[in-house]
Amino acid sequence: MMSARLLFDLYTSQSMGETKFHGAGEYGKRTLLDLIDYMANHVGLHLSIAYRDDGSMEPELLASLRSAAGVRLVAVRAVDDIVASLEREEYDSFYTARPYSYFRFSLPSSVVLIATVHGARKVELYSIVGNWYSLQELVYRRGNPLNYVKKFLYRLSDSRSSSIVARHIEKFRKFFSTSSASVITDSEHSKYCLLGMMPALASEKITVIPPPLMESDEPDRAVLQELGIERNSYLLLVSCNRREKNCLGVLPWIDELVSSGRIDKRVVLVGLSGKKLPPLRNPDYFIEAPYVSRSRLSALYEGAALFLFPTLNEGYGMPPIEAMRYGTTSIVSAISSTVEVCGDKVYYFNPFAKFDFVSRLLEGLAKPKDPITLKKAYDDYRVASIGGTAEFIFREAVGK
């Protein structure tokens, strides 16, 4: 019997431009490694991996893929090359963890499409915060301000007629209109958001599977000394260059707490690339850090007095889970999927309400969550997430 042929899109999970790390990309890499492990004990699938051979892949990951049995690496220059190979019917099925990169294409109906949709961020964000989301790009972006003024004015006129939301919904609907599409999503929130957007998409075609965890390296605590901080002396924010994470939006509120003497903590801003800080009275309290290795990020989670997650939208919300691994208390936006995912293991706040944020920050410092309980919650999550996505992809690809 001939094995089913699956093309796995690793290309869009690799780092791109300023963004060296993104959750969907890490998800794609972990899912691929889990799928290779699953194939070691299950037959019937021939796996090809589309990737970008430009040095952007971690050497350890590339070496692991090259040594894996029954796996073929296919170097591509763009998503157009991937689509062309699907149109030539070189594969029976196609998996991507970032389907948004393919919305401008019409994939052949003969190919079984398997995709993970982590949410509908642009639809949800513009529905909630509208032009404020665009205004952040104007205020906090380094570069030619005229370009961002033009972008803001364009979005201002568009959002008045809700055309941005309508356009993105249409892209989702068109891409997933094929009857062979199977959708994986991370949370019940994301599933019912997608069903609300696309009434023609059957509920049974969307499967909720908790995302797999990337293995965390042993914490490299040297990063604390290099940044001039000590354990429990700082607050931590990550992915600070991404507007939807809203990190820059809460900095003035933290700055006021420092000025008033209510807190005496430094603030570590990981991933602040291409952005400028808002005006601050106490700029020395804020430490800009580039994207760091997993081992260094682990050390920062471990040593933080409090992890802050003021996100405006999440399809899942992995960073607070990562903080739980080290017993670190988090304060988290009560928005989209976060309450479903984090349960009662974090403190929640309204990301648009200054005093709600301030109250939870002070409460989190004064009454941290029990570290043992947090670590157990992480272990429970890790066990529940092992292999589920990989098994689903395998079964869909081989038709079982």
C-alpha positions as CSV (number, residue, x, y, z in Angstrom):
1,M,0.0,0.0,0.0
2,M,1.4,3.4,-1.0
3,S,2.0,5.9,1.9
4,A,0.1,9.1,2.0
5,R,2.2,12.2,1.1
6,L,2.1,15.1,3.5
7,L,3.8,18.4,3.0
8,F,4.5,20.1,6.3
9,D,4.9,23.9,6.2
10,L,7.9,24.8,8.4
11,Y,8.7,27.9,6.2
12,T,6.2,30.2,7.9
13,S,7.2,29.0,11.4
14,Q,10.8,30.2,10.9
15,S,11.8,33.6,12.2
16,M,11.1,36.6,9.9
17,G,12.4,40.1,10.0
18,E,12.3,41.8,13.4
19,T,10.3,39.0,14.9
20,K,12.8,36.3,16.0
21,F,10.3,34.5,18.1
22,H,6.5,34.1,17.8
23,G,4.2,31.7,19.4
24,A,2.7,30.2,16.3
25,G,6.2,29.6,14.9
26,E,7.2,27.8,18.1
27,Y,4.0,25.8,17.9
28,G,4.8,24.7,14.4
29,K,8.3,23.5,15.3
30,R,7.1,21.6,18.4
31,T,4.3,20.0,16.4
32,L,6.7,18.9,13.7
33,L,9.0,17.2,16.2
34,D,6.0,15.5,17.8
35,L,4.8,14.3,14.4
36,I,8.2,12.8,13.6
37,D,8.2,11.0,17.0
38,Y,4.6,9.7,16.3
39,M,5.7,8.4,12.9
40,A,8.4,6.3,14.5
41,N,5.6,3.9,15.8
42,H,3.0,4.4,13.0
43,V,3.3,3.6,9.3
44,G,1.5,5.0,6.3
45,L,2.8,8.5,6.0
46,H,5.6,10.0,3.9
47,L,6.6,13.4,5.3
48,S,8.2,16.2,3.4
49,I,9.1,19.5,5.1
50,A,9.1,22.9,3.3
51,Y,11.6,25.2,4.9
52,R,13.6,28.3,4.2
53,D,17.4,27.5,3.8
54,D,18.7,30.9,4.8
55,G,20.2,30.3,8.2
56,S,17.1,31.3,10.1
57,M,16.5,27.9,11.5
58,E,18.1,26.9,14.8
59,P,21.1,24.6,14.0
60,E,19.9,22.0,16.6
61,L,16.5,21.8,14.9
62,L,17.9,21.5,11.4
63,A,20.3,18.8,12.5
64,S,17.5,16.8,14.1
65,L,15.4,17.0,11.0
66,R,18.2,16.0,8.7
67,S,18.8,12.9,10.8
68,A,15.2,11.8,11.1
69,A,14.2,8.7,9.3
70,G,11.6,8.8,6.5
71,V,11.7,12.6,6.3
72,R,12.5,14.8,3.2
73,L,13.6,18.4,3.5
74,V,12.5,20.7,0.7
75,A,14.1,24.1,0.5
76,V,11.7,26.9,-0.8
77,R,12.1,30.6,-1.4
78,A,8.5,31.7,-0.8
79,V,5.0,30.4,-0.1
80,D,4.4,30.6,-3.8
81,D,6.8,27.7,-4.2
82,I,4.8,25.7,-1.7
83,V,1.5,26.4,-3.4
84,A,3.0,25.5,-6.8
85,S,4.1,22.1,-5.5
86,L,0.5,21.5,-4.2
87,E,-0.9,22.5,-7.6
88,R,1.4,19.9,-9.3
89,E,-0.3,17.3,-7.1
90,E,3.0,16.2,-5.6
91,Y,1.3,15.8,-2.2
92,D,-2.0,14.4,-0.9
93,S,-2.3,16.6,2.1
94,F,-0.8,19.9,3.4
95,Y,-0.4,21.1,7.0
96,T,0.4,24.7,8.1
97,A,0.5,26.3,11.5
98,R,0.2,29.8,9.9
99,P,-2.6,29.6,7.2
100,Y,-2.9,33.4,7.0
101,S,0.2,33.4,4.7
102,Y,-1.9,31.5,2.2
103,F,-5.1,33.5,2.2
104,R,-4.3,35.1,-1.2
105,F,-4.2,31.7,-2.9
106,S,-6.9,29.1,-3.9
107,L,-5.4,25.8,-2.9
108,P,-6.3,22.8,-5.0
109,S,-9.4,20.9,-3.8
110,S,-7.6,17.6,-4.4
111,V,-5.3,18.3,-1.5
112,V,-6.5,17.7,2.1
113,L,-5.9,20.9,4.0
114,I,-5.0,20.7,7.7
115,A,-4.4,23.9,9.4
116,T,-4.1,25.3,12.9
117,V,-5.9,28.6,13.4
118,H,-4.8,30.2,16.6
119,G,-7.5,32.8,16.5
120,A,-8.9,35.7,14.4
121,R,-6.8,38.4,15.9
122,K,-7.4,41.2,13.3
123,V,-11.1,40.6,13.3
124,E,-11.3,40.6,17.1
125,L,-9.0,43.5,17.6
126,Y,-10.6,45.8,15.2
127,S,-14.0,44.8,16.5
128,I,-12.9,45.7,20.1
129,V,-10.5,48.6,19.9
130,G,-10.8,49.9,16.3
131,N,-8.6,52.9,15.5
132,W,-6.8,52.8,18.9
133,Y,-5.0,49.7,17.6
134,S,-3.8,51.5,14.5
135,L,-2.8,54.6,16.6
136,Q,-0.3,52.6,18.6
137,E,1.6,51.9,15.4
138,L,1.8,55.6,14.8
139,V,2.9,56.5,18.3
140,Y,5.4,53.8,19.3
141,R,7.0,52.8,16.0
142,R,10.6,53.9,15.1
143,G,11.0,55.0,11.5
144,N,9.4,57.6,9.1
145,P,6.4,58.9,11.0
146,L,4.8,60.1,7.7
147,N,4.4,56.4,6.6
148,Y,2.5,55.6,9.8
149,V,0.3,58.8,9.6
150,K,-0.8,57.6,6.1
151,K,-1.5,54.1,7.4
152,F,-3.5,55.4,10.4
153,L,-5.6,57.7,8.2
154,Y,-6.3,54.9,5.8
155,R,-7.4,52.6,8.6
156,L,-9.4,55.3,10.2
157,S,-11.6,55.7,7.1
158,D,-11.8,51.9,6.6
159,S,-12.8,51.1,10.1
160,R,-15.7,53.5,10.0
161,S,-17.4,51.2,7.5
162,S,-16.1,48.1,9.2
163,S,-14.5,47.1,6.0
164,I,-11.3,45.8,7.7
165,V,-13.3,43.3,9.7
166,A,-15.5,42.3,6.7
167,R,-12.4,41.8,4.5
168,H,-10.6,39.6,7.0
169,I,-13.8,37.5,7.5
170,E,-14.1,37.0,3.8
171,K,-10.4,35.8,3.6
172,F,-11.1,33.2,6.3
173,R,-14.4,32.1,4.6
174,K,-12.8,31.7,1.2
175,F,-9.7,29.8,2.4
176,F,-11.6,27.3,4.4
177,S,-14.5,26.8,1.9
178,T,-13.0,23.6,0.6
179,S,-14.9,20.5,2.0
180,S,-11.5,18.8,2.7
181,A,-10.4,21.4,5.2
182,S,-9.8,20.3,8.8
183,V,-9.1,23.0,11.3
184,I,-7.3,22.7,14.6
185,T,-7.6,25.5,17.2
186,D,-6.2,26.0,20.7
187,S,-9.2,27.0,22.7
188,E,-13.0,26.9,22.8
189,H,-12.9,30.7,22.6
190,S,-11.2,30.5,19.2
191,K,-13.5,27.7,17.9
192,Y,-16.7,29.6,18.5
193,C,-15.1,32.8,17.2
194,L,-14.4,31.0,14.0
195,L,-17.9,29.5,13.9
196,G,-19.3,33.0,14.4
197,M,-17.3,34.3,11.5
198,M,-18.0,31.4,9.1
199,P,-21.5,30.0,9.6
200,A,-20.9,27.5,6.7
201,L,-18.0,25.9,8.5
202,A,-19.3,22.8,10.3
203,S,-18.6,22.6,14.0
204,E,-17.2,19.0,13.7
205,K,-14.5,20.4,11.2
206,I,-12.9,22.4,14.0
207,T,-11.1,20.4,16.7
208,V,-9.8,21.9,19.9
209,I,-6.4,20.6,21.0
210,P,-4.2,22.3,23.6
211,P,-1.0,23.4,22.0
212,P,2.2,21.5,22.6
213,L,4.9,22.9,24.8
214,M,8.4,23.6,23.5
215,E,11.0,22.0,25.7
216,S,12.5,24.7,27.9
217,D,16.3,24.7,28.4
218,E,17.9,24.9,31.8
219,P,17.7,28.6,32.9
220,D,20.8,30.6,32.0
221,R,20.9,32.8,35.0
222,A,23.9,34.8,33.7
223,V,21.3,37.0,32.0
224,L,20.3,38.5,35.3
225,Q,23.8,39.7,36.0
226,E,24.2,41.0,32.5
227,L,21.1,43.1,32.8
228,G,22.1,44.3,36.2
229,I,19.1,42.8,38.1
230,E,18.6,40.3,40.9
231,R,16.0,37.6,41.5
232,N,12.6,39.0,42.6
233,S,13.8,42.6,41.8
234,Y,11.9,43.1,38.5
235,L,8.6,42.8,36.6
236,L,8.7,41.0,33.3
237,L,7.0,41.7,30.0
238,V,7.7,39.7,26.7
239,S,7.0,40.2,23.0
240,C,7.1,44.0,23.6
241,N,7.4,44.9,19.9
242,R,4.0,43.5,19.1
243,R,1.1,45.9,19.3
244,E,-1.5,43.3,20.3
245,K,0.6,42.4,23.4
246,N,0.0,46.0,24.6
247,C,3.2,46.1,26.7
248,L,3.9,49.7,25.8
249,G,0.4,50.7,26.7
250,V,0.8,49.9,30.4
251,L,4.3,51.3,30.9
252,P,3.1,54.8,31.9
253,W,0.9,53.2,34.6
254,I,3.9,51.4,36.0
255,D,6.0,54.5,35.8
256,E,3.4,56.3,38.0
257,L,3.6,53.6,40.6
258,V,7.4,54.0,40.7
259,S,7.1,57.8,40.9
260,S,4.7,57.6,43.8
261,G,6.9,55.1,45.7
262,R,4.3,52.4,45.7
263,I,6.7,49.9,43.9
264,D,10.4,49.7,43.7
265,K,10.9,47.2,40.9
266,R,12.8,47.4,37.6
267,V,10.8,46.4,34.5
268,V,12.4,44.1,31.9
269,L,11.1,44.5,28.4
270,V,11.9,41.5,26.3
271,G,11.8,41.8,22.5
272,L,11.5,45.6,22.2
273,S,12.7,45.8,18.6
274,G,11.8,48.7,16.3
275,K,9.7,50.4,18.9
276,K,10.4,53.4,21.1
277,L,9.3,53.8,24.7
278,P,6.5,56.3,25.6
279,P,7.6,59.3,27.7
280,L,8.6,58.1,31.2
281,R,9.6,59.9,34.4
282,N,11.8,57.0,35.5
283,P,13.4,55.7,32.4
284,D,16.3,54.1,34.4
285,Y,13.8,51.6,35.8
286,F,13.0,50.2,32.4
287,I,15.4,47.7,30.9
288,E,15.3,47.0,27.2
289,A,16.3,43.5,26.3
290,P,16.5,42.0,22.8
291,Y,15.0,38.7,21.9
292,V,16.7,36.2,24.1
293,S,17.4,32.4,23.9
294,R,15.0,30.0,25.5
295,S,17.4,29.3,28.4
296,R,17.7,33.1,29.1
297,L,14.0,33.6,28.9
298,S,13.5,30.7,31.3
299,A,15.8,32.5,33.7
300,L,13.9,35.7,33.4
301,Y,10.6,33.9,34.1
302,E,12.1,32.2,37.0
303,G,13.5,35.3,38.6
304,A,10.6,37.7,38.1
305,A,8.7,39.1,41.0
306,L,5.7,39.2,38.7
307,F,4.9,38.4,35.1
308,L,2.7,41.0,33.3
309,F,0.6,40.0,30.4
310,P,-1.6,43.0,29.2
311,T,-2.5,41.4,25.9
312,L,-5.4,42.7,23.8
313,N,-6.1,39.3,22.1
314,E,-5.0,35.7,22.4
315,G,-6.0,32.5,20.6
316,Y,-4.6,30.7,23.6
317,G,-2.0,32.6,25.7
318,M,1.1,30.5,26.4
319,P,3.4,33.0,28.3
320,P,1.5,32.8,31.6
321,I,1.7,29.0,31.4
322,E,5.5,29.3,30.9
323,A,5.6,31.5,34.0
324,M,3.8,28.8,36.0
325,R,6.6,26.4,35.2
326,Y,8.8,28.4,37.5
327,G,6.1,29.2,40.1
328,T,6.0,32.9,39.1
329,T,2.7,34.8,39.7
330,S,1.1,36.5,36.7
331,I,-1.4,39.3,36.2
332,V,-3.2,38.7,32.9
333,S,-5.8,40.6,30.7
334,A,-9.2,39.1,31.2
335,I,-9.8,39.0,27.5
336,S,-10.5,36.4,24.7
337,S,-9.1,33.0,25.7
338,T,-7.0,33.8,28.8
339,V,-9.6,33.1,31.4
340,E,-10.4,29.7,29.8
341,V,-6.7,28.8,29.7
342,C,-5.3,30.2,33.0
343,G,-8.3,29.4,35.3
344,D,-7.8,30.6,38.8
345,K,-4.0,30.4,38.7
346,V,-3.5,34.1,37.8
347,Y,-4.8,37.5,38.7
348,Y,-7.0,39.2,36.0
349,F,-7.5,42.8,35.0
350,N,-9.2,44.9,32.4
351,P,-6.4,46.0,29.9
352,F,-8.3,49.3,29.2
353,A,-8.7,50.2,32.8
354,K,-5.7,51.9,34.5
355,F,-6.8,51.4,38.1
356,D,-7.8,47.8,37.5
357,F,-4.3,47.1,36.2
358,V,-2.7,48.9,39.1
359,S,-4.8,47.1,41.7
360,R,-3.9,43.7,40.3
361,L,-0.3,44.5,40.1
362,L,-0.1,45.6,43.7
363,E,-2.2,42.6,44.8
364,G,0.1,40.2,42.8
365,L,3.2,41.6,44.5
366,A,1.5,41.6,48.0
367,K,-0.2,38.2,47.7
368,P,1.7,36.0,45.2
369,K,0.1,32.7,44.1
370,D,1.5,29.5,45.7
371,P,4.5,28.4,43.6
372,I,3.9,24.7,44.3
373,T,0.3,25.0,43.0
374,L,1.5,26.9,39.9
375,K,4.2,24.3,39.1
376,K,1.7,21.5,39.4
377,A,-0.7,23.3,37.1
378,Y,2.1,23.5,34.5
379,D,2.9,19.8,34.9
380,D,-0.8,18.9,34.4
381,Y,-0.9,21.1,31.3
382,R,2.3,19.5,29.9
383,V,0.9,16.0,30.3
384,A,-2.5,17.0,28.7
385,S,-0.8,18.6,25.6
386,I,1.6,15.8,24.7
387,G,1.2,14.5,21.1
388,G,-2.4,15.4,20.5
389,T,-1.9,17.7,17.6
390,A,0.7,15.4,15.9
391,E,-1.7,12.4,16.2
392,F,-4.6,14.4,14.7
393,I,-2.4,15.5,11.7
394,F,-1.3,12.0,11.1
395,R,-4.8,10.5,11.1
396,E,-6.2,13.3,8.9
397,A,-3.3,12.8,6.4
398,V,-3.6,9.1,6.1
399,G,-7.4,9.1,6.1
400,K,-8.0,7.3,9.4
